[in-house]
């Protein structure tokens, strides 16, 4: 791998790519000693020193991801060539900022944009190797405020690029303002408290059956709390002390009732819910 990097440095980027038939990296870059390299090209040429010939671009079975995984396995640092798409959690914070600004886009030098940029970089939504050097910088945040502002129904002018999720989050703010502003406050609070940093990761299939308009972070925190046995025992104790019964709020099954023989009824409960309760009274619709 180091020999391929050395040849890249000696030939220059354009000549190296042209010589071996690779294009510029669109997904991942290899970072070595402070310099960036086209990951797929480096991995392909490194194959020459190990197996006698360089791999062509089309020979990578998994495309860019295959090359990136190979480089990581070899102990090299790989990062995204471009910033990842905005997540719902991030858009909620950006939309709240635009709302506070009278639904107008903002400049990159605005102190509120700079503050949000710093906040977004603390969100544990995107992995480190998915971020590039421009990840959620003030210019990126400012552009997103204009994406949101130009989708507002009162805006008269050309809409910026943006995406469907921008419109979706904006619509939620316009139709459920109290819920969404409360959600933005909870996300900011979770960042300030450091509560999100230690959350266990969630697999994609764990989200099946859930609607989480409040974003992934509050959903992950909800799931972590739900699975905490200590919290569950405390909740049961509080309910019983207040004279309540142990019943399911989704299906009304009462665990304290007994059958005709006087035996306590049993049922295995799954994760079924009428609606997902985030925290502190903010509910997903």
C-alpha positions in Angstrom: 0.0 0.0 0.0 2.8 2.4 0.9 4.5 1.7 -2.5 1.3 2.7 -4.3 1.1 5.8 -2.2 4.7 6.6 -3.0 4.1 6.2 -6.7 1.0 8.4 -6.5 3.1 11.2 -4.9 5.8 10.8 -7.5 3.6 10.9 -10.6 1.0 13.4 -9.3 -2.7 12.7 -8.9 -3.8 13.1 -12.5 -1.0 11.1 -14.0 -1.4 8.3 -11.5 -5.1 8.0 -12.2 -4.6 8.2 -16.0 -1.9 5.6 -16.0 -4.0 3.0 -14.2 -7.4 4.0 -15.6 -9.1 5.3 -12.5 -11.3 8.3 -12.0 -11.3 10.6 -9.1 -12.8 9.2 -5.9 -16.4 10.1 -5.4 -17.1 8.3 -2.1 -14.0 7.7 0.0 -10.5 9.1 0.3 -7.4 7.5 1.9 -5.7 9.8 4.4 -2.0 9.2 5.0 0.4 11.6 6.8 -2.0 14.5 6.3 -2.4 14.0 2.6 -5.5 12.6 0.7 -5.5 9.9 -1.9 -8.1 8.4 -4.2 -8.9 5.2 -2.2 -9.9 2.9 -5.0 -6.9 3.8 -7.2 -4.5 3.2 -4.3 -6.1 -0.1 -3.4 -6.1 -1.2 -7.1 -2.4 -0.3 -7.7 -1.3 -1.8 -4.3 -2.6 -5.2 -5.7 0.1 -5.0 -8.2 2.8 -5.1 -5.6 1.1 -8.0 -3.8 -0.3 -10.1 -6.7 1.8 -9.0 -9.7 -0.8 -6.8 -11.5 -2.9 -3.8 -10.7 -6.7 -4.2 -10.4 -8.8 -2.3 -12.8 -11.6 -0.1 -11.4 -14.4 -2.5 -12.6 -12.7 -5.5 -10.9 -13.7 -4.3 -7.4 -16.8 -6.4 -6.6 -18.1 -4.1 -4.0 -17.2 -0.8 -5.7 -16.0 2.0 -3.6 -17.0 0.3 -0.4 -14.9 -2.7 -1.2 -11.8 -0.6 -1.6 -12.5 1.4 1.6 -13.0 -1.8 3.6 -9.8 -3.2 2.3 -7.8 -0.1 3.2 -9.4 0.0 6.7 -8.5 -3.6 7.2 -4.9 -2.8 6.3 -4.8 -0.2 9.1 -5.3 3.0 7.0 -7.6 5.8 7.7 -10.4 6.3 5.2 -12.9 9.2 5.2 -15.8 10.3 3.0 -15.1 12.4 -0.1 -18.2 14.5 0.5 -20.4 15.3 3.4 -23.3 12.8 4.1 -26.9 13.7 3.6 -28.5 15.7 6.3 -30.2 13.5 8.9 -33.6 14.4 10.3 -32.1 15.3 13.7 -29.9 17.8 12.0 -32.7 19.3 10.0 -34.8 19.7 13.0 -32.2 21.9 14.6 -31.7 23.9 11.3 -35.4 24.3 10.8 -35.8 25.7 14.3 -33.0 28.2 13.6 -34.7 29.3 10.4 -38.1 29.6 12.2 -36.5 31.9 14.8 -35.1 34.0 11.9 -38.5 34.6 10.5 -38.3 31.8 8.0 -35.4 33.5 6.2 -32.1 32.0 5.1 -29.0 33.0 6.9 -25.4 34.0 6.2 -22.4 31.8 7.1 -20.9 34.5 9.3 -24.0 34.8 11.5 -23.0 33.8 15.0 -26.1 31.6 15.3 -25.1 29.7 12.2 -21.6 29.3 13.5 -23.0 28.0 16.8 -25.2 25.5 15.1 -22.3 24.3 13.0 -20.3 23.6 16.1 -23.3 21.8 17.6 -23.9 19.6 14.6 -20.4 18.4 14.7 -21.0 17.1 18.2 -24.1 15.0 17.1 -23.3 11.3 17.1 -25.4 10.8 13.9 -22.7 10.3 11.3 -19.6 8.1 11.8 -16.2 9.8 11.7 -15.2 8.1 8.4 -18.4 9.6 6.8 -17.3 13.1 7.5 -15.0 15.3 5.4 -13.1 18.5 6.2 -16.2 20.6 5.3 -18.6 18.5 7.3 -21.4 20.8 8.6 -19.2 23.9 8.4 -20.9 27.3 8.6 -21.1 27.5 4.8 -22.9 24.1 4.7 -25.3 25.1 7.5 -26.0 28.5 5.8 -26.9 26.7 2.6 -29.3 24.4 4.4 -31.0 27.4 6.0 -31.7 28.7 2.5 -32.9 25.2 1.4 -35.5 25.3 4.2 -36.4 29.0 3.8 -37.1 28.7 0.0 -39.5 25.8 0.7 -41.7 27.9 3.0 -45.1 28.4 1.4 -44.8 32.2 1.7 -41.5 32.3 -0.2 -41.7 33.9 -3.6 -38.7 33.0 -5.7 -36.6 30.1 -7.0 -36.3 27.1 -4.7 -32.7 25.9 -3.9 -31.6 22.3 -4.4 -32.3 20.8 -1.0 -34.3 17.6 -0.8 -37.6 16.0 0.1 -36.6 15.6 3.8 -36.2 19.4 4.0 -39.8 19.9 2.9 -41.0 17.1 5.3 -39.4 18.6 8.4 -40.6 22.1 7.4 -44.1 20.8 7.0 -43.9 19.3 10.5 -42.8 22.6 12.0 -45.6 24.4 10.3 -48.3 21.9 11.3 -47.0 20.8 14.7 -45.0 23.7 15.9 -45.1 23.0 19.6 -44.1 19.4 19.2 -41.2 20.2 16.8 -39.8 23.1 18.8 -40.0 20.9 21.9 -38.1 18.2 20.0 -35.4 20.6 18.9 -35.0 21.7 22.5 -34.6 18.1 23.7 -32.0 17.4 21.0 -30.0 20.4 22.1 -30.4 19.4 25.8 -29.2 15.9 25.0 -26.1 17.3 23.3 -25.4 19.7 26.2 -25.8 17.0 28.8 -23.6 14.6 26.8 -26.4 12.0 27.1 -26.3 11.0 23.4 -22.6 10.2 23.3 -22.9 7.0 25.2 -25.9 5.6 23.5 -25.6 2.1 22.1 -25.7 1.9 18.3 -28.9 0.7 16.7 -29.2 -1.7 13.7 -31.3 -0.6 10.8 -33.8 -3.4 11.3 -34.4 -2.3 14.9 -36.3 0.7 13.5 -38.8 -1.5 11.7 -42.3 -0.7 12.9 -41.3 2.6 14.4 -42.3 6.1 13.3 -39.8 8.6 14.7 -40.4 12.1 13.4 -38.3 13.3 16.4 -35.2 11.8 14.8 -32.9 8.9 15.5 -31.1 10.3 18.6 -34.3 10.6 20.7 -35.5 7.3 19.4 -32.1 5.7 20.4 -32.4 7.3 23.9 -35.9 6.0 24.2 -34.9 2.5 23.3 -31.9 2.6 25.7 -34.2 3.7 28.5 -36.8 1.1 27.7 -34.3 -1.7 27.8 -32.8 -0.5 31.1 -34.0 -3.0 33.8 -33.2 -0.7 36.6 -35.4 2.1 35.2 -38.2 -0.5 34.5 -38.2 -1.7 38.1 -38.3 1.9 39.4 -41.3 2.7 37.1 -43.2 -0.4 38.3 -42.5 0.5 41.9 -43.8 4.1 41.4 -47.0 2.8 39.7 -47.7 0.4 42.5 -47.0 3.0 45.2 -49.5 5.3 43.6 -52.2 2.6 43.6 -51.9 1.8 39.9 -52.0 -1.5 38.2 -49.5 -3.2 35.9 -51.3 -3.0 32.6 -50.1 -2.6 29.0 -50.9 0.9 27.7 -51.0 -0.5 24.1 -53.4 -3.5 24.6 -54.8 -2.9 28.1 -53.7 -6.4 29.2 -53.7 -6.4 33.1 -50.9 -8.4 34.6 -52.5 -8.2 38.1 -55.8 -9.9 37.2 -56.1 -13.6 37.9 -58.0 -16.3 36.0 -60.9 -18.4 37.4 -58.5 -20.6 39.3 -56.9 -17.7 41.0 -53.7 -17.9 39.0 -51.9 -14.7 37.8 -52.4 -14.3 34.1 -49.2 -14.2 32.0 -48.4 -12.9 28.6 -45.2 -12.3 26.7 -45.1 -8.7 25.8 -43.3 -7.5 22.7 -42.4 -4.0 21.6 -45.9 -3.1 20.3 -46.9 0.5 20.9 -49.8 2.7 20.2 -47.3 5.5 19.6 -43.7 6.1 20.4 -43.3 8.4 23.4 -40.0 10.2 23.2 -39.4 11.9 26.5 -40.9 14.6 28.7 -44.2 14.7 27.0 -43.1 15.1 23.4 -44.8 12.5 21.3 -44.4 11.2 17.8 -47.6 11.5 15.7 
